């Protein structure tokens, strides 16, 4: 591979169409303010580079980015590209990843509104992210140990798994399909409305009015905090380990729960069975 090292580029399409290159300790910044540095390239490796210009990686095939930084001025950094590996990199520009496929991200810091739209087959491990409309309309997501903060996340996603994640978010997982969330904490209002075939296992769910208008919803050994008016018009199978403030008109299935502060049934179609079980502490008190 050709090595390009210790150079500064600011012109338009500085490395357009390049193939089989290693770019090391380079800076993409300067008065010419050029765009699209690596457009339509292939088999590109980037290490310890600084990006302060727009649209650097469009229509690229086979891309490795390590120990690099994309500033807030580096907008729309990766679009229409595939077979991408990004590690130990800051992605701080708006719309940093879109219409890409076969993406691996590890140990990255993301601050990027509208990140990850219409991406297929993305794995993310040990990353932090702040965004709005994060990962919208993407599919084939595999997230492990990801901390996220922002509104309107994971809307319209399909075929995804999340393990050991922490999400502080609002209106998350709306219209999501075929999703499993395990051993995670999800905090936010109006969780997963209109979703289909979504499962939460060993999770803590925090916030008002969660899980309404759902189909094929499953909760397995989950805790709920601050959950009022939950499960409205949902098809649900749930085992909940903590009391719930209120449950409103769940349509079908069954919900096993220690206690419900208020069970609202003012819809004749709300026929979900509610089963009350004692917690371990309650059982110990009964046997004392």
Secondary structure, DSSP 8 states (H G I E B T S, - for coil): -EEEES-EE-STTTTTT-EEEEEES-EE-STT----TTTT-EEEEEES-EE-SS--EES-EEEEEES-EE-TTS-S-EES-EEEEEES-EE-STT-EES-EEEEEES-EEE-TTTTBT-EEEEEEEEEEE-SSTTTT-EEEEEEEEEEEEES-STT-EEEEEES-EEEEESTTTT-EEEEEES-EEE-SSTTTT-EEEEEES-EEESSS-S-S-BSEEEEEEEEES--SBTTT-EEEEEESS-EEEEE---EEEEEES-EEEEE--STT---EEEE---HHHHHHHH-
